[in-house]
Amino acid sequence: MMSPHDFREKQVICAFLNQGEKFSFKNDNVIITNTEGEIIHQSTCYLLFSLFIIGHVTITSGLIQRSEKFGFSIVLMTHSLRVYAVLSAGAEGNVLLRRKQYEYDKLDLAAHIVFNKIYNQVAILKKIRGKNDEMLSTINLLHGYAEEVKAADIKLKSILGIEGSAAKVYFRTVFSDYNWIARRPRVKHDMTNCLMDIGYTLLFNMIEAMLDIYGFDKYHGVYHQQFYHRKSLVCDLVEPFRPVIDERIRKAFNLGQCHEKDFDIIQGQYRLYGKKSVPYLTWLMEPLIERKDDIFIYVRNYYRAFMKGKELSEYPLFKITE
């Protein structure tokens, strides 16, 4: 399986195809050409880990063959940045791993994941300068939630309740300067929620590609319950990393990188389309590229601990430094 050293050289590429641009391969290189046939991007397949293609593209046998040969996943997205297909190239037939997944029936990992998420929410708030009394109060409250979720006999309903309560006060505080109302996934009633959905989608597909390396059943989670067509395990392991996206969105607001005029509002929902979405996609990918090695090591260590039946203390924690 892929080592951290090998993964360090791998690339995550977003290819945004404008009208008339074409996507192809030549000598095991990814090629994007403009309407005049000029090469505007070229990358070797040997270094690809995940390829996000935004826009209209024709899927050829050559594309699928190279994905299998070089072991990179392909994520197909519309111009509005909605994922409509994923071609995964990972391990198959890891029967022992999947048997362990189906036999696992505890809640300690669910609590561990939520603790890690709250820990990072606290870290994001602590990094903010000029904290007011409300922010300090929220930090203390989140510390309490983090300790509460570690109770030995905690039930799933309690974990869900703690995570929900923590998220409510965290979002209200971290986005307090940006007309925050509420977190409403997929509703996109404001710029912030729209950007969160896009950023979380990019994160989701990156972690999915890493889980594919080991052959996990991505539909069988330890926290998110099984639901038809939901990749519950990916939903689980996304949780500790969500604050990374939140922090980048907050930074973008502070830097003046978010503009109401860039968004189309359709039936009350904010949407990003076409060329206007390119800079947003670029800076949303930044923290994921910067931390891709950390994310890889987290998933690898999770796999090792799960396969060996390790104690909870030996499962990975992803920590955002203050």
N, C-alpha and C positions, 0 to 999 in steps of 0.2 A: 504493500500500500504506500501511498505518497507520504514522504517524510516532510517535516517542517522546512528543511533545507530546499527540497524540490519545490515545495509550494511557494516559497519566498520569491522564486523567479516567475511564478505564474502571473498572468494578467487578467483583469476583468475589464472588458471593453464594451462601451455603449456605442452602437452605430446608429446614428439618426439619419435615415434615408429621406432626403428631400425628393421632390418630384423629378423624375428623369434619372436619378442616381441609381446605380446598379451594384449589386453585391455578388461577388464571385470568388473563385479560388484560382491560384496559379502557383505551381511548384510548391504546394503545401503552405501557401500564404493566403491570408484573408485580404481580399482586394475590394476597395470601394472606388468606383469611377463616377465622374460627373457626366453630364449630358454630352460633352465633347469627347468622352472616352479617356479623359486624363485621370490618372491615379491620385486620389485625394487622401487615401489611407491604405496602409499596408502593414500587416502583422503576421508573424509566423505562427502557425498552428501549434508548434511545439511548446509555446509559452502560454497558450490560451487555457484559462480555467473556466471562464463563463463569458458568454457572448450575448449581450442584450441588443436585439435588433428592433428599432422603433420605426414604424412605417410599413409600407407595402413591400413584400418580398416574395419571390418565388422559391419554394423549397424544392431543391433538386436532390437527386440521389448522391451527388458529390458532397453536398452539405451534410447529409446524414452519415455518409461513410467516413468523412473526416471527423465528425463529432465522436463516432465510435472509436476510430483509430487513435485519436489523440486525447480522448477522454475529457472533452469539454462539453458543458451543457449550453443549450441555446434557449434563450427566453425571448419570445415574440410578443411585442407590444404594439398597440395601436398608437396613432398620433396623439391621442389623449392620455397616453401612458397607462392604459389598461392592459394587463397581461391576458392574452387569449390562448397561448399554448406554450408548453415547456417540453423541450426534448432533452431528456436526461441521459448522461453517459456515465453510469456508475457500476458498482459491484452488484452482481446478481447471485442468487443462490446461497446467501449466508443464512442457512437454515438454523444453525445454532443460535445466532443473534436473534432471529425472529421468534424462535421458541422461547427464549428468555423474555422477550418483550411481551409475549402473550401470557406468560406465567406470572409476570410481575403484577401485584395487586395492592401495593402499599401507597401511602401518600407522602412519604418522607421526601421523595424527589420533587413532588409538586411544591411542598413547602420550601424546599431548598431553592427552587427556581424563583419563587415569588420573593423570598428573602433577598436574593441576589438583585432582583429588579428594584426593590425598595432601597437597598443599599446604594445603588447607582443613582436613583432619584435624589437621594440625600446628597450624594457627591456633586451632582449638577447644581443643586441649590447652594451648596457651600462655596462653589466656584464663583458665584455671582457677587460682585462688589457692591458695597453700600447697602447691606442687608437691613431692612426695616424690621419692626417688631413682629409683623405678620409672617415674614419669611423665617425668622428665628423660631417662632411658634410652630410653623409648619415642619421645620427640621426636627424639632423635638417630638412632634406628633408622629412623624415618620419613623424616628428611632423606636418609638413605642410599638408601632405596627410591626416593624422588623423583628423585634423581640417576641411579640405575641405570636407571630406566624411560626416560630420555632418550637412551640409547645408540643410535647411528645405525643399527646393523644388528640391532636387537632383533627377535625373533620373537614371534608371537602367543602362543605357549605361555608364553614368558618374561613377557610383559605380564600375562597371567592369573595367573601364579604370584606376581609382585610385588604385584599388587593384592590377591590373597588373603592373602598374608603380612602386608601392611600392615593390612588390615582386621582380622585376628586380633588383632594387638597393640594396635591402636587401640581396638577395642571393649572389650577386656579392661581397658584403662586408663581410658577415658572413663566406663565404667559400673562401675568397680571397687567403688564404695560401695553398689551396688544389687543384690548377689547375682547378678552376671552369670555365665552359664554359657557360652553360645555364641550366635552369630547363626544362626538357622534360619528363613529366609524361609518364610512361609505355615504353619509349624508352630505358632507362637504358644504356645510352652511356658511363657511367663511374661508379665508385664505389659509389660515393656520391648519384647520382640519384637512383641507385639500392637500397641503404640502405634507402633512403627517401621513396621510394615506399613501402618497407616492413614495416617500422615504421608507416607510414600513414595508411596502411592496418590494422595493429594491433589496432591503435587508432580508426579507422572507426568502426571496429566490436565491440569494447568496448562501444562506444557511441550508436551504434545500439541496443545493449542488454539493455542499460539503457532506451532508448526511448520505447522499448517494454514493460517496466514495466507499462507505462501509457496508452498504446494503441494508440499512434500516428499513423497516416498514414505516413509512412516513405518516401513514394514516392512523397509527396506533400510538397515542400519546400517554404521558404519565400524569398530566395535569388537565389539559383540555380533553374532554370526554369524546369518545368515538361518535362521529356524526357523518352521515352519508356525504362522501366526496370532500370531506375536510381533512387536510393534512395536519392532523392534530399534533404530531410530534414536532413538526416545523413550528407550529404556533407556540409550542412549549419553549423551545430553545431560542426563539426570537426575543422572548420577554426580557432577559437581562440586558439586551443590547438596544432596546427601544430608546432609552434616555440619550444615547449617542445622536440619534436623529433629532430629538427634541432640542438638544443643545445647539445643533447646527442651524435649526430653524430660528431659534432665538438670536443666534449670531447674525443670521441673514437680515433679520428685522433691524438689528442694531447698525448694520453696515449699509442699510438702505438698498438691499438687494431684492426686496419684495415690493411689487407695485400693483395696485388694484387694476390698473388699465391692462395688465398682461392677462387677466383672467376673463373668461367668458362666463356669464351667469345664466344658466339654463334651468328653468323651473326651480329657482332658488338654490341651485347647486353651483359651486365654483369649479371651473374646469380650466386646464391648461392645454392648449393645442399648438401643434406645429412648431415653428421656429421660436415662438415665445417661450416654449417649455425648455429649450436647450440649456440656457444658463441655470435654470432651476435644477434640472437633472444633473448638471455638472457639479454644482456645489452640494447637492444632496448625496452624491456618490463619494465626495471627498473623504468624509470621516470613515466610510466603510472601506475605502482603499487604504487609508492610513492604518486601519486596525485589522486588515484582513488576516494578517499573521496571527494576531491574538484570537480572532474568531475561529480560525482553523485549529489552533492548539486547544481551544476550549472544546470544540466538537470532537477532536481526536481523544482528548482526555476523558470526555464523557463516555465515548465508546469503550475505551479501555476499562474504566471503572465499572461500567455496566456489564461488560462481558465477564469480568473477574469477580463480580458480586461484591465489590468493595464497600466499606463502611461509608456512610454519608459524608464524613469529614474528608474523604479522599476524592470526592467529586469536585470538578472544577468550579471556581468562582471567577467571573469576569468582573474586574474592579476598575472603575473609572477613577483616575487619580484626581485629587482635589487641586 
